[in-house]
Amino acid sequence: MLDLSTELDRIEKKGLWRTLRRLDAANTAETTIESKQQLLLSSNNYLGLATDPRLKEAAIKAINEYGTGSGGARLTTGNLHLHEELEQTIASFKKTEAALLFSSGYLANVGTISSMAGKADLILSDAYNHASIIDGCRLSKAKTVVYGHVNMDDLQNKLIENKNHRRRFIVTDGVFSMDGNIAPLPEITLLAAKHGAKVIVDDAHATSVIGENGTGTAEYFGLESCVDITIGTLSKAAGCEGGFVAASRLVIDYLRNRARTFIFQTSLSPGVVAAATTGLHIINSEPERRQILAANADFFRTELRSLGFNLVNGETPILAVIIGEAEAACQFSSRLEEEGIFAPAIRPPTVPDGESRIRATLMATHTKEHLQQAISSFEKVGKDMGVI
Ligand SMILES: *Cc1c(COP(=O)(O)O)cnc(C)c1O
């Protein structure tokens, strides 16, 4: 029998012990964490929709009408008009023929990649792709080749080296969740076209955040017609939960018949589905939320840089402030918390050695005062610790 305590000791010794932090209030810009008031600088609730009264009202109405659980998988008794309406809303938002709901973005990636790619196929996957993409690749039984992070020469070489496969896929995060940079989609789609590969983009952090209408990475580059499959989540900017795939009708028909994480799972509950539909309509009709979010991120990035902090290049609301060693990053994060700013340290193996960092995410609901407060705290801690 595996000795669990030895394994846990090993984890603890490496400084990789994981614990949970408890929020005592809603996931909003100002919140309470373990009884202490904090400015939240690490939320995926980018647009503040998770507590929007209109989403709450839609959820309550759906719960009153249909109850709290959907009672079945989509293919049995769990398919309400609410699910179909949300899929249509996603498809028109993403400008694709069709869309399919999953219970989470994680399951959308796992189910899509593992059913699209089989033994005879090849998947080329960016080295910094999300864990759910990696798990989808593993389950697929396809040959998976990892290319260097956004390294297009490496991608090209690996396309040339791996020719004899039935289908070939290039899979990438649209916005990388740890660095906040955007995948070089113009180069990726060009290489895909040249080498006859299909492109799958995971837009978890891009949906409702980047692009003229907030529809994500393909729109940001004007390349909607070059991406074959877009995967997304309703748990971040849309303020709810659930995952989706937006693609051609052919792909969606295939996934409905083959994706095991779709077929064998109870459908999303009525309240969350109704709230997500309302969330997407608000994202469409209130572009100012996205503009404020972008302005907040620009301002914060510029201010931290001018203080002398080393930030990974990026133009999204995810800011990676490089501190260096894992211990220093953890100490920086604790010091920020003492100041009332909640932003976690990210350490290896999530990021490379020596690149431990504070990962700050901005929200549209952060005010100028919030940002000033956070910047002063970064400055104080940065000077105290000799980071700047
Ligand atoms: C958050 C995230 C997911 C998972 O989405 P959930 O809906 O939370 O399961 C998938 N991919 C990326 C890139 C993410 O950041």
The ligand as a Gaussian input file, in Angstrom:
#p B3LYP/6-31G(d) Opt

LIG

0 1
 C       -9.878000      27.861000     -15.613000
 C       -9.376000      27.194000     -16.825000
 C       -9.967000      26.024000     -17.291000
 C      -11.003000      25.268000     -16.502000
 O      -12.248000      25.886000     -16.505000
 P      -13.296000      25.494000     -15.341000
 O      -14.587000      25.942000     -15.889000
 O      -12.863000      26.211000     -14.124000
 O      -13.215000      24.013000     -15.179000
 C       -9.527000      25.504000     -18.488000
 N       -8.531000      26.100000     -19.195000
 C       -7.932000      27.222000     -18.759000
 C       -6.861000      27.857000     -19.590000
 C       -8.328000      27.802000     -17.553000
 O       -7.712000      28.899000     -17.120000

